[in-house]
Amino acid sequence: MIHEHRVLNPATEELVATVPATSAAEVSTAVARAAEAQRTWAALAPADRARLLRRFAVLVDDHGERLARLEVTEAGHTLGNARWEAANVRDLLDYAAGGVERLTGRQIPVPGGIDITFLEPLGVVGVIAPWNFPMPIAAWGVAPALAAGNAVLLKPAETTPLTAQYLARLALEAGLPEHLFQVLPGAGDVTGRALVEHPGVAKIVFTGSTRVGKEIMAGCADRVKRLTLELGGKSPNIVFADADIETAAATAPMSFLDNAGQDCCARTRILVQRSVYDRFLELLVPAVASVVVGDPSDEKTQMGPLISLAQLERVRGFVPDGADGIRGSAPTGPGFWFPPTVLTGVAPDAPVATEEVFGPVAVVLPFEDEEDAVRLADATEHGLAGSVWTRDVGRALRVSRAVRAGNLSVNSHSAVRYWTPFGGYKQSGLGRELGPDALAAFTETKNVFISTEA
């Protein structure tokens, strides 16, 4: 039994902190406390809940630099990215607070009376967050769940619990009821499983691997428990011959190197129309070489290390020695470093072309025409994100409608905005997060008929 987790700085391998792990019995205690706090929270006037959430957002903003530095230390994120992530948590809380007083039901015309619906909180929600974006993805579940009147138990990843704990302290400082938002560090097969199996937890929100997501889905099915899943991705970056090839090539590296490729939306399959394939590769070489890999606390750094030795070994396993391709540079010595890598001459059905690497590795594959591009784009079990590069508006719309993915962008690599829905097709997930309907996903709809003829 693991009683504590060691948090390492992935850029230096130095010990940052030792964090006690939460046992199954402690999860049960936390659920009971959360249920009591939730009743107090739900009884508050909507304006008061919104006001407290906005105060929470202000404190996150005030402590943004501290949160960002913690993210750099525990997750190896570049400082610029970490600052954006802290600001994203602030914005999510503000956006969710704006929905508290707009979480309205409906009046439905019926004969003989009045029919109205209420959106009522679920109760206690369990959020199981990943290590790749510890702060923002945790907030995707925490902010709307709280705004909808629920209590939240957040289990951060074993390697990245520090920002979650800091956010919980800020919530208390903002005036949210004690035990309403609790952070439960621990192992997935102990703490996470206890959340999934506990009858007092009404919903699970999980972001992570497809394999673990399926296990959680099975556990929730046994209890008919509500569930949102955001799982893996193998996203295409489709470049047509009529596109701005120079811009497409210049922007391609950071579409899969952001966060060292540890991003479910990473465009790791670069599909290029055959007539411009050679020209695209010529332009891609200097673009990859120019990416600055190094100390994540340096503001000039564009890519930091992988999260752990285990992840480094996994990424290495996808890249054969001597494989053809384009490689950038990375530091040597301490830290979990892997250079930016683009493989060429890879078979479309090779593991590196079909499985999620979750590292700074992409493949370039040629295609013939629009139909072939869509076929290659959909030749994976995932369907989370993707990009389409073309100057033809009709083609942009046709391909965007044809590719089976939840989040597509044209002539850009944008994927996630807190005010628009996010989620995947196929084995990339279940349900949607963010956007105007986020709060409703943490409610039950109750229908009430009032007779006017009695």
N, C-alpha and C positions, 0 to 999 in steps of 0.2 A: 504494500500500500504506500503510495506516494503522499507524504505529508506536507511537502513544500515544493515549490518550483523555482529554479534558478533562472534569472533573467540575464541574458548576455547581450552585450553590445555587439551586433553582427559585424561592425566595421573593425573592431579590435579584439573581439573574443573575451573582453574583460567582464568580470562579474559586476552587474549593475545593482541587483537587488535579489533578495530571497523572499518569496511570497508564500504564505501558508496556503495549502490547498483545502478546499471545502469538501467535507465528507457528505455522504448521503443523508446522515442524520441532521447535519447542519443545514442542508437544503430544506429538509422538512420543517425545521424551525423557522427558516427564512420565509417559507411559503405562508406559514401561519401568521407571522408578523406582517407580511405584505398584504394579506387578505384583510387584516384589521385596518391597516393604513389606507387601503383602497376605499373602504367604506367612508372614511373621513374625507378623503380626496373627492370622491364622487358626489358627496353631499354639499361641497362648496358651490357657490354660485359660479356659473361659467366665467363671468368676468374676473372673478377672483383667481380661478385656475389659470386663466390666460395671463393675468398680471404676474403671477408667480413664475410662470414659464418664461415670460419676457425678462424677469429679473434674473433668472437662471442664464438666459442668453447674454445679458449684460455682463455677468460675472465670467462667463466663458470668454467673452471678448476682452475683458480686463486681464485675464490670465492666459490669453492666447499665446504669447511668446513662451511662457513656461510649458504649456501643453505641447507646443511645437517642438521645443527642445527635448521634452520627454519622448516624443515620437521619433525624433532623430536617434536618440540613445537606445531605445528598446527595439525599434523596428528597422533602423538603418535608412529611413527615408531622407531624401534631400531636404534641406532646410526650407526651400521654397515650397515644396510639396506639403511639408508638415504645417507650415503657416496657412496654406490654403485649407488644409484639413481642419484645423482648429476653427477657422472662419466658417467652414461649411457646417460644423456642429452648431455654431452660433446662429447661422442662417436657418438651419433646420428647426431649431427651437423657436425662433421668431415666426417662421412660416406655420409651424404646427399651432403656436399660440393663436394665430389669426384664424384658425379653423375651429377653435373651441366653441365660439358663439355662433358658428355657421353650421354646426353639426345638426342639421334639422331633419325632421321626418317629413311625412306627406299627409295630405288630406285627400282621400280617394272617394269619388262619388259612389254612393251605394243607395239602394232603396230602403226606406224605413229607418233611417238614422244617419249617423256620422261615422266614418271610418278613418282612423288616424294611425300613423306609425311612429314609433319611437326608436331611436338608435341608442342602445344602452351598452355600457362598457362590459367587456367580457369578464373582468375580474383581475386575475394575476396572469401576466404574460412573461414567458421565458424567452430571452434573446440570447442566442449563442453566436458570438461574433468571431470573425476570423482574425488572423494575424497580419494579413497583407495590408488592410486599411483599418486599423483598430478603432480609431476615433469616428470617422464619418459613417462607416457601415453600422457600428453600434448605434449611432444616433438615428439612422434610418428606421430602426425599430423602436428605440426608446422614446424619441420625441413624439411621434404620432400616437403611440400607445398611451403615454402620459396625458396627452392632450384630449384623448377620447375618454379619460376618466379611469384608466387602469393603473395598477401597480406593476412595476417591472423588476424582474430579476435578471441581471446581465451576467452571463458567463463569458469572460474574455478568453482568448486563446492563451495557452500556458506560457507562451513566449512573450506576450505583449499585454500584461495586466495593468501596467502603471497608469496610462492615461485614463482607463476606465475608472480606476480607484480615485483619481484626481477629480474626475467629473462628478462622481457620487458625493464627494466632499463639497463641491461647489453647489450641488443641488440642495444639500442641507443648509448651506450658508444662505442660499436664496430664499429659504423658508418653506420648501416642500416638506410635507410631513415625514417624520422619521420612519424608516423602513419602507417608504413608498418606492424608492429607487435604491436597490441593493446590488452590489457587485460581489459575485461569488467566483473567485478564481478556483481553478481546479482542472483535473483531467477530463477529457471528453467522455471516457468510458465510466467515470464515477459521477462527477458533478453534472455533466451534460445529460447523462442517462437518467440521473435522479430527477432532473427537471422534466424530461420527456415522460417519465413514468408516473410522476406525482399527480394524483387526481385533482389536486387543488390548483394546478397550472392549466389555464384554459386554452392557451395558444402557445405554440413555439414558432419563433422566427429564427431561421438558420441560414447562415452564409458559409459555404465551404465546399468540400469536394463532393462530386456526384455520388461516390461510394458511400460516404457517411450520410449524405442526404437521404439516400434510399433506406438506410438503417433507421434514421429518425422518422421517416415517413411510415415505415412499418410499425414502429413503436407508437406513433400517434394514431395510426389506423386502429390498433387494438383498443384504444380508448375513445375513438371518434373525436380526436382532439384537433382543433383548428391548427392550420400550418401554412407558413409561407417559406418557400425555399428559393435561394439564389445560389446556383451551383456553378459548374465549370463552364468554360467557353473555349472555342477554337475558332476565333473570329477571322473572317476573310477581309482582305483589303483589295478590292477589285479595281484594276486600272485599265481603262479602255484606251484605244489608240487615239481617240479624239480628245483625251483629257489634257490638262496642263501637265505634261510629263515632268517638267522641271520641279514644279511644286509638289507633285505626288511623290517624287523620289526624295525631295528634301525633307518632307514631313513623315515619310515612312518609318525612319528609325525610332523616333520617340513614340510612335503608335504601338510599338511592342517593347520598348526599352524603359518606358516610364515605370518607376518602382521596380527596376531590374526585371521587368517582365512578369512580376508577381501580381497580375491583374487579370481577372476573368474576362475583361473586354479587350485584352491585348490583341492587336491585329497580327497574329503570328503566321497567317497564310497569305502571302502576297501573291495575288493572281494577276498576271500581266498579259495583255493581248500580245500574241506572238509577233506581230509586225513591229512592235516597239519594245520587245523584250530585251534585246541587246542594248539599246539606247538607255533603257531604264536602269539596267545593271551598271552601265558606265557611270551614270549619275549617282547611283546608290553608294558606290565605293567611297567617295569623299564624304558623303553624308554620314555614313557609319563611322568613318575614321574621325570625324570632327566631334563626336559625342564625348563629353568630359566625364570620365568615370573616376571616382575617388572619394575623399573625405566628405561624407554627407553633410557635415556642419559648415562646409565651405560654400558660400553662396553661388560660386561659379559651377559647382558640381551639378551635372544633369542626371547621373545614375549612380546609385550607391551599391551596397553589397546585397547578396541574398540573405535570407533571414537566419539560416542555420546551416550547420555542416550536413545534416540530413538532406536539406533541400539542394545544397550544392552537389552532393553525390547523385541525387536524382537527375538534375539537369545534365551533369556530365554523362550520364547513362544514355542520353538521347543523341549525343554527338560523337560519332565514331572518330577515332584518330585518323587524321589525314583526309577527312571529308572535304569535298570541294565547297568553296564558299567565300564569304567576305567576313573578316574579323576585325574588330576594334581592339583596344587595349584596356587592361585593368591592372590595378595594383597587385603586387606580390607581397608575400609575408602574411602577417596575421589578418584575419577577416575572411569572410565567405564570398570571395570574388570570382566572377566569371565574366569573360569579355563579351561585348556585343557580337553576336554571331548570326549570319544569314547564310543558309545552306542552299546550294544550287545542285541541279542534277539529281534531285530527290524524287523517288516514285510517289505519285499522289496517294498511294495507300500505305506508305511507310509510317511507322509509329510516330516519328517526329512531325509528320504532316497531318496526322489524324488525332493524336492524343494531346491533351493539355500538358505542356512542358512546365509551365509556371516559372519561367526563367527567361533570360535575354536572348532567346533563340527564335528565329523565324525561318521559313522556307519560301522560296520564290518558285512559282509554278506557271508555265505558259498556258494560255487558253486560245481557242480559235475564234469564237463568236459569242454573241450574247447568251445563246442557249447553253453553250459549253461553260461559260462563266458561272451561270446559275447552278448548273449541275455540279461543278467543282465546289462552289460555295456551300452547297447543301450536303456534300459528301462527308458528313460527320454527324455524330450523335448529339452534338451541341447546337444551340441556336440562340446565342446571347446578343451579340453585337456584330457590327461590320461597317465597312465604308465602301462607297461607290464613287469612282472618279471618272467624270465625263462632262463634256460641254453640252451634250444633247439632253434637254429637259425631259423629252419623252422617254428616252432610254433610262434616265435616272429614276423616273417614276415606275417604269415597267420592272426594272431590276429590283428596286426597293420593295415593290409589292410581291415579287416572285421569290426572293430569298427568305427562307423561313428563320427569321431571327427577330428578337423583340426590340432591338434598338439599332437603327441604321442611320448613318449620316452621309450626306452627299458632298463631295469635295471638301471634306473635313474628317476629323477623327473624334468628334464630340460624341459622348455616349450618355453622360449622367448629368442631369440638372435636378435640383431638389424639388422643383415645381412641375416636373413632367414625369410620367410613369416610367418605371424601370423593372425589367424582368425578362425571362427567357422563354423560348420555345423548346420543345423536345426535352432532352435531359439536362437542359440548362436551368430548369427551375419550375416553380409552381406559384402562381399568384404574381402580384405586382406590388412594388414599393414606391414610395415618393409620389409626388404629384397631388392633384386636388382630391383624389379619392383615398389618400393614405389613411386618414383617421377612420373612415368607414370600415376599413379592413380589421379594425380592432373593436368592432361593435357587433352586437346581435340586433336584428330587426324584430321589434315586437309590434304586432298588429292588434289594435283595440277597436271594437265596434260598440257604439253607444246608440241604443235604440231611442228614437224620438216618439215612439208609438206606445210606450208603456204607460 
